[in-house]
Amino acid sequence: MRSRPAPAGGAYDVCMCRSIKTLRRPGERATDDEVRAAALQFVRKISGYRVPSRRNEEAFERAVDEIALASRRLLERLART
């Protein structure tokens, strides 16, 4: 992901992986499958692996689990505001 410093208005110009879709939708909760798929795409992008080697598989899967959990927590907290 590339970003430039924030302009005076505070927004960033960010190039995001297009396969990760916005999961916060009005009146509709993201499914666990959607959250996990987004986490998987994020870890693939960051790690450079589509499928990790056996040696890296545990670290890869743990990262997907942790990011999915953090993403779910974020979505739940955003819904309350």
Secondary structure, 3 states (H helix, E strand, C coil): CEECCCCCCCCCCEECCCCCCCCCECCECCCHHHHHHHHHHHHHHHHCCCCCCHHHHHHHHHHHHHHHHHHHHHHHHHHHC
